[in-house]
């Protein structure tokens, strides 16, 4: 972890740093969370760390450890499926609204995000791949014109990052080429085709769920 500078969103930065370490396997399932060590590593006081840990616990990423303290929760495949089911509905709405919006032409910005995503895949960096995927979806949420979409997706993305990290860190798991799908989604948005945008978005999320869950079965031991 690198030292964090003071900022109004310090709790968010701490939350992001801890989640990144979990997604990249630096804090595997069952790992105990040492609040003082995290504060020292990030160069912050214990207060923002405590708030970030409480948020992660409420989001299901951490759980109470035996005795006292917190530890990284094991992934539950039923929970993962439920999370992706919720994402499919919200994402479908977001992509439909983005296609129907009269926002400035999204083609150039969307194309740049897709190029960045392909570059992230080529780099092999787990954190870069997750960040690129999130950036594309955040872009669409903004295009949708519905200010409730992004907040509604926050907890889902917290868990999605965890799932993506676990899968991408697997020795035998190659990243899916989601960027061809993103290109199709962008085309539907640019064309103003709300029906197709929603259909492709739901399909995109459902296929991601199937891939993630199948990849996670050997990790969790669930059948």
C-alpha positions in Angstrom: 0.0 0.0 0.0 1.2 3.5 -0.7 0.9 6.6 1.5 -2.3 8.5 1.0 -2.6 12.3 1.0 -5.2 14.1 3.1 -8.4 14.7 1.1 -12.1 15.2 1.7 -12.8 11.6 0.5 -10.1 10.0 2.7 -12.5 7.3 3.9 -13.3 6.5 0.3 -9.5 6.3 -0.5 -8.9 3.9 2.4 -11.9 1.8 1.3 -10.5 1.6 -2.2 -7.0 0.7 -1.0 -8.2 -2.1 1.2 -10.6 -3.4 -1.4 -7.8 -3.3 -4.0 -5.5 -5.4 -1.7 -8.4 -8.0 -1.3 -9.1 -8.1 -5.1 -5.4 -8.6 -5.9 -5.1 -11.4 -3.4 -2.8 -9.5 -0.9 -5.5 -10.1 1.7 -7.0 -13.5 0.9 -10.2 -15.0 2.4 -9.7 -15.6 6.1 -7.0 -13.0 6.4 -7.3 -11.0 9.6 -7.5 -7.2 9.3 -5.2 -5.3 11.5 -6.5 -1.8 11.8 -3.3 -0.2 13.2 -1.2 -1.8 10.4 -3.4 -0.5 7.7 -3.4 3.0 9.2 0.4 2.9 9.4 0.8 1.5 5.8 -1.5 4.2 4.4 -0.2 7.0 6.5 -3.6 8.0 8.0 -5.2 8.0 11.4 -7.2 5.1 12.7 -10.6 6.9 12.3 -10.9 6.7 8.5 -9.6 3.2 8.6 -12.3 2.2 11.1 -15.0 3.9 9.0 -13.8 2.1 5.8 -13.7 -1.2 7.6 -17.2 -0.8 8.9 -18.4 0.0 5.4 -16.7 -3.1 4.0 -18.2 -5.2 6.8 -21.7 -3.9 6.0 -21.0 -4.7 2.3 -20.2 -8.3 3.1 -16.5 -8.1 2.1 -15.4 -8.5 5.7 -16.9 -10.4 8.6 -16.3 -10.7 12.3 -13.3 -12.8 13.1 -13.3 -15.5 15.9 -12.6 -13.8 19.2 -12.4 -10.2 18.0 -11.7 -8.0 15.0 -12.4 -8.6 11.4 -11.3 -10.9 8.6 -11.8 -11.2 4.9 -15.0 -13.1 4.2 -15.1 -16.1 2.0 -17.0 -15.8 -1.3 -20.5 -17.2 -1.3 -21.6 -18.2 -4.8 -25.3 -17.7 -4.1 -24.5 -14.2 -3.0 -22.5 -13.7 -6.2 -25.4 -14.9 -8.3 -27.9 -12.6 -6.5 -25.5 -9.7 -6.9 -25.2 -10.2 -10.7 -29.0 -10.7 -11.0 -29.4 -7.2 -9.4 -26.7 -5.8 -11.7 -28.4 -7.1 -14.8 -31.6 -5.2 -14.0 -29.9 -1.9 -13.1 -27.4 -2.1 -15.9 -30.2 -2.8 -18.4 -32.0 0.4 -17.3 -28.8 2.4 -17.4 -27.8 1.3 -20.9 -31.4 1.8 -22.2 -31.5 5.4 -20.8 -28.1 6.1 -22.1 -29.2 5.2 -25.6 -32.3 7.3 -25.3 -30.6 10.3 -23.8 -29.8 13.5 -25.8 -26.4 13.8 -24.2 -23.4 14.9 -26.3 -22.3 12.3 -28.8 -20.7 9.5 -26.6 -18.8 7.9 -29.5 -15.4 9.5 -29.0 -15.2 9.2 -25.2 -16.6 5.6 -25.3 -14.1 4.6 -27.9 -11.2 6.0 -25.8 -12.5 4.0 -22.8 -12.6 0.8 -24.9 -9.1 1.4 -26.1 -8.0 1.8 -22.5 -9.7 -1.4 -21.6 -8.0 -3.4 -24.3 -4.7 -1.9 -23.2 -5.4 -3.0 -19.6 -6.1 -6.6 -20.7 -2.8 -6.6 -22.6 -1.0 -5.4 -19.6 -2.2 -8.3 -17.5 -2.7 -5.9 -14.5 -5.7 -7.0 -12.4 -6.2 -3.6 -10.9 -6.0 -1.9 -14.4 -8.5 -4.4 -15.9 -11.0 -3.8 -13.0 -10.5 0.0 -13.2 -11.1 0.1 -16.9 -14.3 -2.0 -16.7 -15.6 0.3 -13.9 -14.7 3.4 -15.9 -16.7 2.3 -18.9 -19.8 1.5 -16.8 -19.5 4.7 -14.9 -19.4 6.5 -18.2 -22.7 4.9 -19.2 -24.3 5.7 -15.8 -23.5 9.3 -16.4 -25.0 9.2 -19.9 -28.2 7.6 -18.6 -29.1 10.9 -16.9 -30.5 9.1 -13.9 -28.5 10.2 -10.8 -29.7 7.2 -8.8 -28.0 4.6 -10.9 -24.4 5.2 -9.7 -25.2 5.2 -6.0 -27.4 2.1 -6.4 -24.4 0.3 -8.0 -21.8 1.2 -5.4 -22.2 -1.9 -3.2 -22.6 -4.1 -6.2 -19.3 -2.8 -7.7 -17.6 -3.3 -4.3 -18.5 -7.0 -4.5 -17.9 -7.2 -8.3 -14.3 -6.0 -7.8 -13.8 -8.7 -5.2 -15.2 -11.4 -7.6 -13.2 -10.1 -10.6 -10.0 -10.0 -8.6 -10.5 -13.5 -7.3 -11.1 -14.9 -10.8 -8.4 -12.9 -12.6 -5.8 -14.0 -10.0 -6.5 -17.6 -10.7 -3.6 -19.5 -12.4 -5.8 -21.1 -15.0 -8.2 -18.2 -15.6 -7.7 -16.0 -18.7 -9.6 -12.7 -18.8 -12.8 -12.7 -20.9 -12.6 -10.3 -23.8 -15.4 -8.1 -22.5 -14.3 -5.3 -24.7 -15.9 -6.7 -27.9 -19.2 -6.7 -25.9 -18.5 -3.2 -24.7 -18.0 -2.1 -28.3 -21.4 -3.6 -29.2 -23.0 -1.8 -26.3 -21.4 1.5 -27.2 -22.7 1.1 -30.8 -26.3 0.5 -29.6 -26.0 3.7 -27.4 -24.6 5.8 -30.3 -27.4 4.5 -32.6 -30.0 5.4 -30.0 -31.3 1.9 -29.9 -32.6 1.5 -26.3 -34.1 -1.9 -26.8 -30.8 -3.4 -28.1 -28.7 -1.6 -25.5 -30.8 -3.0 -22.6 -30.8 -6.5 -24.1 -27.1 -6.5 -24.7 -26.4 -5.1 -21.2 -28.5 -7.8 -19.5 -26.8 -10.5 -21.6 -23.4 -9.0 -20.8 -24.0 -9.2 -17.1 -25.6 -12.7 -17.2 -22.7 -14.1 -19.2 -20.2 -12.5 -16.8 -22.1 -14.1 -13.9 -21.9 -17.5 -15.4 -18.2 -17.2 -16.2 -17.3 -15.8 -12.7 -19.3 -18.4 -10.8 -17.9 -21.3 -12.8 -14.4 -20.0 -12.3 -14.9 -19.6 -8.6 -16.3 -23.1 -7.9 -12.8 -24.7 -7.5 -11.8 -21.8 -5.2 -14.8 -22.0 -2.9 -15.3 -25.7 -3.1 -19.1 -25.2 -3.8 -21.0 -27.2 -6.3 
